[in-house]
Amino acid sequence: MLTLLVAIGLTATPAFSQTAETFSLPAGCEAWVTVQAKDCTVEHNFTCEGDPVGLKQRVTLDEEGMTYLGATDDESQWIRSFHPRSGHTEQLEDNPRDRASLTELIETGIDTYDFRTLSPELGATRFVGQDSLTGRVVTIDGVTLEETQFNITAYAEDGTELWSAEGNEYISRDWRMFQAGPGTVTTPRETYEEDDSPVEYIFPGEPGFLSVNPKHGCGLTLSSSPVTALKEYLNVDL
């Protein structure tokens, strides 16, 4: 399970290659959509042979290269991630107190969660929060999405609050996954705004599919807060 992520996490050597313009996945993996976002990142969503049913993997790049590799399941529950620049990995604990559930969100309009991620490098981090549907439906580059409202707080092993965030995201029922949106992040030192919303969806055969070059929001001054990495552990993309 998650052979690709495990291999990359253990070796810290990405099994990917980049030409001047195109990102190449390993043999046995196939991308199904490229997303250009507002925050000068581009992500490629893909599946690999041998993955569990419903598992979706994602690789994110900025102007300097690959920043993140992660996987979610059919409930859009974060499973595992690897951060190439720091070399650390995290995985979801067994038997979380309250699992995230896309099904519950769709059926009831609200979903709460309370779980920990475990990292050999960082230790355990607890995440508590909720998502709710606002009832607003939006279309971005031809893709229909439903808006959500969220709040989330991250805690260290000793209970110290590391950061919190609130804002909006989007879900795709067809793809059974979240897409980023605008949010406000608060750390012990600062509060700032982020917006990683999708701008373009590019499918196989279309110009820009698997491009390594982010297109939107580049050249702006972006926050370097540690929460930028922490949020990715969850696949919440605040």
Contacts in CASP RR format, 6 or more apart in sequence:
PFRMAT RR
TARGET T0000
AUTHOR 0000-0000-0000
METHOD contacts of the structure
MODEL  1
MLTLLVAIGLTATPAFSQTAETFSLPAGCEAWVTVQAKDCTVEHNFTCEG
DPVGLKQRVTLDEEGMTYLGATDDESQWIRSFHPRSGHTEQLEDNPRDRA
SLTELIETGIDTYDFRTLSPELGATRFVGQDSLTGRVVTIDGVTLEETQF
NITAYAEDGTELWSAEGNEYISRDWRMFQAGPGTVTTPRETYEEDDSPVE
YIFPGEPGFLSVNPKHGCGLTLSSSPVTALKEYLNVDL
1 51 0 8 1.000
1 52 0 8 1.000
2 51 0 8 1.000
2 55 0 8 1.000
2 71 0 8 1.000
2 79 0 8 1.000
2 80 0 8 1.000
3 48 0 8 1.000
3 50 0 8 1.000
4 15 0 8 1.000
4 26 0 8 1.000
4 29 0 8 1.000
4 48 0 8 1.000
4 57 0 8 1.000
5 57 0 8 1.000
5 69 0 8 1.000
5 70 0 8 1.000
5 71 0 8 1.000
5 80 0 8 1.000
5 81 0 8 1.000
5 82 0 8 1.000
5 89 0 8 1.000
6 80 0 8 1.000
7 15 0 8 1.000
8 14 0 8 1.000
8 15 0 8 1.000
8 69 0 8 1.000
8 82 0 8 1.000
8 84 0 8 1.000
9 82 0 8 1.000
9 87 0 8 1.000
9 89 0 8 1.000
12 84 0 8 1.000
12 87 0 8 1.000
14 66 0 8 1.000
14 69 0 8 1.000
14 84 0 8 1.000
15 26 0 8 1.000
16 23 0 8 1.000
16 24 0 8 1.000
16 25 0 8 1.000
16 26 0 8 1.000
16 59 0 8 1.000
16 66 0 8 1.000
17 23 0 8 1.000
17 24 0 8 1.000
18 24 0 8 1.000
18 65 0 8 1.000
18 212 0 8 1.000
19 212 0 8 1.000
21 211 0 8 1.000
21 212 0 8 1.000
21 213 0 8 1.000
22 210 0 8 1.000
22 211 0 8 1.000
22 212 0 8 1.000
23 44 0 8 1.000
23 59 0 8 1.000
23 61 0 8 1.000
23 210 0 8 1.000
23 211 0 8 1.000
23 212 0 8 1.000
24 210 0 8 1.000
25 31 0 8 1.000
25 44 0 8 1.000
25 46 0 8 1.000
25 48 0 8 1.000
25 210 0 8 1.000
26 48 0 8 1.000
28 48 0 8 1.000
28 49 0 8 1.000
29 46 0 8 1.000
29 47 0 8 1.000
29 48 0 8 1.000
29 49 0 8 1.000
29 57 0 8 1.000
30 46 0 8 1.000
30 47 0 8 1.000
30 48 0 8 1.000
31 44 0 8 1.000
31 45 0 8 1.000
31 46 0 8 1.000
31 204 0 8 1.000
31 209 0 8 1.000
31 210 0 8 1.000
32 45 0 8 1.000
32 46 0 8 1.000
32 47 0 8 1.000
32 203 0 8 1.000
32 204 0 8 1.000
33 44 0 8 1.000
33 45 0 8 1.000
33 175 0 8 1.000
33 201 0 8 1.000
33 202 0 8 1.000
33 203 0 8 1.000
34 42 0 8 1.000
34 43 0 8 1.000
34 44 0 8 1.000
34 45 0 8 1.000
34 201 0 8 1.000
34 202 0 8 1.000
34 203 0 8 1.000
34 208 0 8 1.000
34 209 0 8 1.000
34 210 0 8 1.000
34 211 0 8 1.000
35 42 0 8 1.000
35 43 0 8 1.000
35 44 0 8 1.000
35 45 0 8 1.000
35 179 0 8 1.000
35 198 0 8 1.000
35 200 0 8 1.000
35 201 0 8 1.000
35 202 0 8 1.000
36 42 0 8 1.000
36 198 0 8 1.000
36 199 0 8 1.000
36 200 0 8 1.000
36 202 0 8 1.000
36 211 0 8 1.000
36 214 0 8 1.000
36 215 0 8 1.000
36 216 0 8 1.000
37 43 0 8 1.000
37 180 0 8 1.000
37 196 0 8 1.000
37 197 0 8 1.000
37 198 0 8 1.000
37 199 0 8 1.000
37 214 0 8 1.000
37 216 0 8 1.000
38 195 0 8 1.000
38 196 0 8 1.000
38 197 0 8 1.000
38 198 0 8 1.000
38 199 0 8 1.000
38 216 0 8 1.000
38 217 0 8 1.000
39 180 0 8 1.000
39 194 0 8 1.000
39 195 0 8 1.000
39 196 0 8 1.000
39 216 0 8 1.000
39 217 0 8 1.000
39 222 0 8 1.000
40 62 0 8 1.000
40 63 0 8 1.000
40 214 0 8 1.000
40 216 0 8 1.000
40 217 0 8 1.000
40 218 0 8 1.000
40 219 0 8 1.000
40 220 0 8 1.000
40 222 0 8 1.000
41 60 0 8 1.000
41 61 0 8 1.000
41 62 0 8 1.000
41 67 0 8 1.000
41 196 0 8 1.000
41 214 0 8 1.000
42 60 0 8 1.000
42 61 0 8 1.000
42 211 0 8 1.000
42 212 0 8 1.000
42 213 0 8 1.000
42 214 0 8 1.000
42 215 0 8 1.000
43 58 0 8 1.000
43 59 0 8 1.000
43 60 0 8 1.000
43 61 0 8 1.000
44 58 0 8 1.000
44 59 0 8 1.000
44 210 0 8 1.000
45 56 0 8 1.000
45 57 0 8 1.000
45 58 0 8 1.000
45 175 0 8 1.000
45 177 0 8 1.000
46 56 0 8 1.000
46 57 0 8 1.000
46 58 0 8 1.000
46 59 0 8 1.000
47 55 0 8 1.000
47 56 0 8 1.000
47 57 0 8 1.000
48 57 0 8 1.000
51 57 0 8 1.000
52 73 0 8 1.000
53 74 0 8 1.000
54 73 0 8 1.000
54 74 0 8 1.000
54 176 0 8 1.000
55 71 0 8 1.000
55 72 0 8 1.000
55 73 0 8 1.000
55 74 0 8 1.000
55 79 0 8 1.000
56 71 0 8 1.000
56 72 0 8 1.000
56 73 0 8 1.000
56 175 0 8 1.000
56 176 0 8 1.000
56 177 0 8 1.000
57 69 0 8 1.000
57 70 0 8 1.000
57 71 0 8 1.000
58 68 0 8 1.000
58 69 0 8 1.000
58 70 0 8 1.000
58 71 0 8 1.000
58 72 0 8 1.000
58 235 0 8 1.000
59 66 0 8 1.000
59 68 0 8 1.000
59 69 0 8 1.000
59 70 0 8 1.000
60 66 0 8 1.000
60 67 0 8 1.000
60 68 0 8 1.000
60 69 0 8 1.000
60 232 0 8 1.000
61 67 0 8 1.000
61 212 0 8 1.000
61 214 0 8 1.000
62 214 0 8 1.000
63 213 0 8 1.000
63 214 0 8 1.000
63 218 0 8 1.000
65 212 0 8 1.000
66 84 0 8 1.000
67 83 0 8 1.000
67 84 0 8 1.000
67 85 0 8 1.000
67 232 0 8 1.000
68 81 0 8 1.000
68 82 0 8 1.000
68 83 0 8 1.000
68 84 0 8 1.000
68 232 0 8 1.000
69 81 0 8 1.000
69 82 0 8 1.000
69 83 0 8 1.000
69 84 0 8 1.000
70 78 0 8 1.000
70 79 0 8 1.000
70 80 0 8 1.000
70 81 0 8 1.000
70 82 0 8 1.000
70 232 0 8 1.000
70 235 0 8 1.000
71 79 0 8 1.000
71 80 0 8 1.000
71 81 0 8 1.000
72 78 0 8 1.000
72 79 0 8 1.000
72 177 0 8 1.000
72 235 0 8 1.000
73 79 0 8 1.000
74 102 0 8 1.000
74 176 0 8 1.000
75 99 0 8 1.000
75 100 0 8 1.000
75 101 0 8 1.000
75 102 0 8 1.000
75 103 0 8 1.000
75 176 0 8 1.000
76 100 0 8 1.000
76 102 0 8 1.000
76 171 0 8 1.000
76 176 0 8 1.000
76 177 0 8 1.000
76 178 0 8 1.000
76 235 0 8 1.000
77 92 0 8 1.000
77 99 0 8 1.000
77 100 0 8 1.000
77 101 0 8 1.000
77 102 0 8 1.000
78 92 0 8 1.000
78 100 0 8 1.000
78 117 0 8 1.000
78 233 0 8 1.000
78 234 0 8 1.000
78 235 0 8 1.000
78 236 0 8 1.000
79 91 0 8 1.000
79 92 0 8 1.000
80 89 0 8 1.000
80 90 0 8 1.000
80 91 0 8 1.000
80 92 0 8 1.000
81 89 0 8 1.000
81 90 0 8 1.000
81 91 0 8 1.000
81 232 0 8 1.000
81 233 0 8 1.000
81 235 0 8 1.000
82 88 0 8 1.000
82 89 0 8 1.000
83 89 0 8 1.000
83 229 0 8 1.000
83 232 0 8 1.000
86 121 0 8 1.000
86 229 0 8 1.000
87 121 0 8 1.000
88 119 0 8 1.000
88 120 0 8 1.000
88 121 0 8 1.000
88 122 0 8 1.000
89 119 0 8 1.000
89 120 0 8 1.000
89 121 0 8 1.000
90 117 0 8 1.000
90 118 0 8 1.000
90 119 0 8 1.000
90 122 0 8 1.000
90 125 0 8 1.000
90 233 0 8 1.000
91 117 0 8 1.000
91 118 0 8 1.000
91 119 0 8 1.000
92 115 0 8 1.000
92 116 0 8 1.000
92 117 0 8 1.000
92 118 0 8 1.000
93 115 0 8 1.000
93 116 0 8 1.000
93 117 0 8 1.000
93 118 0 8 1.000
93 124 0 8 1.000
96 113 0 8 1.000
96 114 0 8 1.000
96 115 0 8 1.000
96 116 0 8 1.000
97 114 0 8 1.000
97 115 0 8 1.000
98 112 0 8 1.000
98 113 0 8 1.000
98 114 0 8 1.000
98 115 0 8 1.000
99 113 0 8 1.000
99 115 0 8 1.000
100 111 0 8 1.000
100 113 0 8 1.000
100 115 0 8 1.000
100 131 0 8 1.000
101 111 0 8 1.000
101 113 0 8 1.000
102 111 0 8 1.000
102 171 0 8 1.000
102 176 0 8 1.000
102 177 0 8 1.000
102 178 0 8 1.000
104 110 0 8 1.000
104 111 0 8 1.000
105 111 0 8 1.000
105 131 0 8 1.000
105 132 0 8 1.000
105 133 0 8 1.000
105 148 0 8 1.000
105 171 0 8 1.000
106 133 0 8 1.000
106 171 0 8 1.000
106 173 0 8 1.000
109 132 0 8 1.000
109 133 0 8 1.000
110 130 0 8 1.000
110 131 0 8 1.000
110 132 0 8 1.000
110 133 0 8 1.000
111 130 0 8 1.000
111 131 0 8 1.000
111 132 0 8 1.000
112 129 0 8 1.000
112 130 0 8 1.000
113 127 0 8 1.000
113 128 0 8 1.000
113 129 0 8 1.000
113 130 0 8 1.000
114 126 0 8 1.000
114 127 0 8 1.000
114 128 0 8 1.000
114 129 0 8 1.000
115 126 0 8 1.000
115 127 0 8 1.000
116 124 0 8 1.000
116 125 0 8 1.000
116 126 0 8 1.000
116 127 0 8 1.000
117 124 0 8 1.000
117 125 0 8 1.000
117 127 0 8 1.000
117 233 0 8 1.000
117 234 0 8 1.000
118 124 0 8 1.000
119 125 0 8 1.000
123 157 0 8 1.000
124 157 0 8 1.000
125 154 0 8 1.000
125 155 0 8 1.000
125 156 0 8 1.000
125 157 0 8 1.000
125 162 0 8 1.000
125 230 0 8 1.000
125 233 0 8 1.000
126 154 0 8 1.000
126 155 0 8 1.000
126 156 0 8 1.000
126 157 0 8 1.000
126 159 0 8 1.000
127 152 0 8 1.000
127 153 0 8 1.000
127 154 0 8 1.000
127 155 0 8 1.000
127 234 0 8 1.000
128 152 0 8 1.000
128 153 0 8 1.000
128 155 0 8 1.000
129 150 0 8 1.000
129 151 0 8 1.000
129 152 0 8 1.000
129 153 0 8 1.000
130 150 0 8 1.000
130 151 0 8 1.000
131 148 0 8 1.000
131 149 0 8 1.000
131 150 0 8 1.000
131 169 0 8 1.000
132 148 0 8 1.000
132 149 0 8 1.000
132 150 0 8 1.000
133 146 0 8 1.000
133 147 0 8 1.000
133 148 0 8 1.000
133 171 0 8 1.000
134 146 0 8 1.000
134 147 0 8 1.000
134 148 0 8 1.000
134 149 0 8 1.000
134 168 0 8 1.000
135 146 0 8 1.000
135 147 0 8 1.000
136 146 0 8 1.000
136 147 0 8 1.000
137 144 0 8 1.000
137 145 0 8 1.000
137 146 0 8 1.000
137 147 0 8 1.000
138 144 0 8 1.000
138 145 0 8 1.000
138 146 0 8 1.000
138 147 0 8 1.000
138 170 0 8 1.000
139 145 0 8 1.000
140 170 0 8 1.000
140 197 0 8 1.000
140 198 0 8 1.000
140 199 0 8 1.000
140 201 0 8 1.000
141 198 0 8 1.000
141 199 0 8 1.000
141 200 0 8 1.000
141 201 0 8 1.000
142 201 0 8 1.000
143 172 0 8 1.000
143 198 0 8 1.000
143 201 0 8 1.000
144 172 0 8 1.000
145 170 0 8 1.000
145 171 0 8 1.000
145 172 0 8 1.000
145 179 0 8 1.000
146 170 0 8 1.000
146 171 0 8 1.000
146 173 0 8 1.000
147 168 0 8 1.000
147 169 0 8 1.000
147 170 0 8 1.000
148 168 0 8 1.000
148 169 0 8 1.000
148 170 0 8 1.000
148 171 0 8 1.000
148 178 0 8 1.000
149 166 0 8 1.000
149 167 0 8 1.000
149 168 0 8 1.000
150 165 0 8 1.000
150 166 0 8 1.000
150 167 0 8 1.000
150 168 0 8 1.000
150 169 0 8 1.000
150 236 0 8 1.000
151 164 0 8 1.000
151 165 0 8 1.000
151 166 0 8 1.000
151 167 0 8 1.000
152 164 0 8 1.000
152 165 0 8 1.000
152 166 0 8 1.000
152 234 0 8 1.000
152 236 0 8 1.000
152 238 0 8 1.000
153 161 0 8 1.000
153 163 0 8 1.000
153 164 0 8 1.000
154 161 0 8 1.000
154 162 0 8 1.000
154 163 0 8 1.000
154 164 0 8 1.000
154 227 0 8 1.000
154 230 0 8 1.000
155 161 0 8 1.000
155 162 0 8 1.000
156 162 0 8 1.000
161 188 0 8 1.000
162 187 0 8 1.000
162 227 0 8 1.000
162 230 0 8 1.000
163 185 0 8 1.000
163 186 0 8 1.000
163 187 0 8 1.000
163 188 0 8 1.000
163 225 0 8 1.000
163 226 0 8 1.000
163 227 0 8 1.000
163 230 0 8 1.000
164 185 0 8 1.000
164 186 0 8 1.000
165 183 0 8 1.000
165 184 0 8 1.000
165 185 0 8 1.000
165 186 0 8 1.000
165 227 0 8 1.000
165 231 0 8 1.000
165 236 0 8 1.000
165 238 0 8 1.000
166 183 0 8 1.000
166 184 0 8 1.000
167 181 0 8 1.000
167 182 0 8 1.000
167 183 0 8 1.000
167 184 0 8 1.000
167 238 0 8 1.000
168 181 0 8 1.000
168 182 0 8 1.000
168 183 0 8 1.000
169 178 0 8 1.000
169 179 0 8 1.000
169 180 0 8 1.000
169 181 0 8 1.000
169 236 0 8 1.000
169 237 0 8 1.000
170 178 0 8 1.000
170 179 0 8 1.000
170 180 0 8 1.000
170 181 0 8 1.000
170 197 0 8 1.000
170 198 0 8 1.000
171 177 0 8 1.000
171 178 0 8 1.000
171 179 0 8 1.000
172 179 0 8 1.000
178 235 0 8 1.000
178 236 0 8 1.000
178 237 0 8 1.000
179 197 0 8 1.000
179 198 0 8 1.000
179 237 0 8 1.000
180 195 0 8 1.000
180 196 0 8 1.000
180 197 0 8 1.000
180 198 0 8 1.000
180 236 0 8 1.000
180 237 0 8 1.000
180 238 0 8 1.000
181 195 0 8 1.000
181 196 0 8 1.000
181 197 0 8 1.000
181 237 0 8 1.000
181 238 0 8 1.000
182 193 0 8 1.000
182 194 0 8 1.000
182 195 0 8 1.000
182 197 0 8 1.000
183 193 0 8 1.000
183 194 0 8 1.000
183 195 0 8 1.000
183 238 0 8 1.000
184 191 0 8 1.000
184 192 0 8 1.000
184 193 0 8 1.000
184 194 0 8 1.000
185 191 0 8 1.000
185 192 0 8 1.000
185 193 0 8 1.000
185 194 0 8 1.000
185 223 0 8 1.000
185 225 0 8 1.000
185 227 0 8 1.000
185 231 0 8 1.000
185 238 0 8 1.000
187 225 0 8 1.000
187 226 0 8 1.000
187 227 0 8 1.000
189 225 0 8 1.000
190 223 0 8 1.000
190 225 0 8 1.000
192 223 0 8 1.000
192 225 0 8 1.000
194 223 0 8 1.000
194 228 0 8 1.000
194 238 0 8 1.000
196 237 0 8 1.000
196 238 0 8 1.000
199 215 0 8 1.000
199 216 0 8 1.000
200 215 0 8 1.000
200 216 0 8 1.000
202 208 0 8 1.000
202 209 0 8 1.000
202 211 0 8 1.000
203 209 0 8 1.000
227 238 0 8 1.000
231 237 0 8 1.000
231 238 0 8 1.000
END
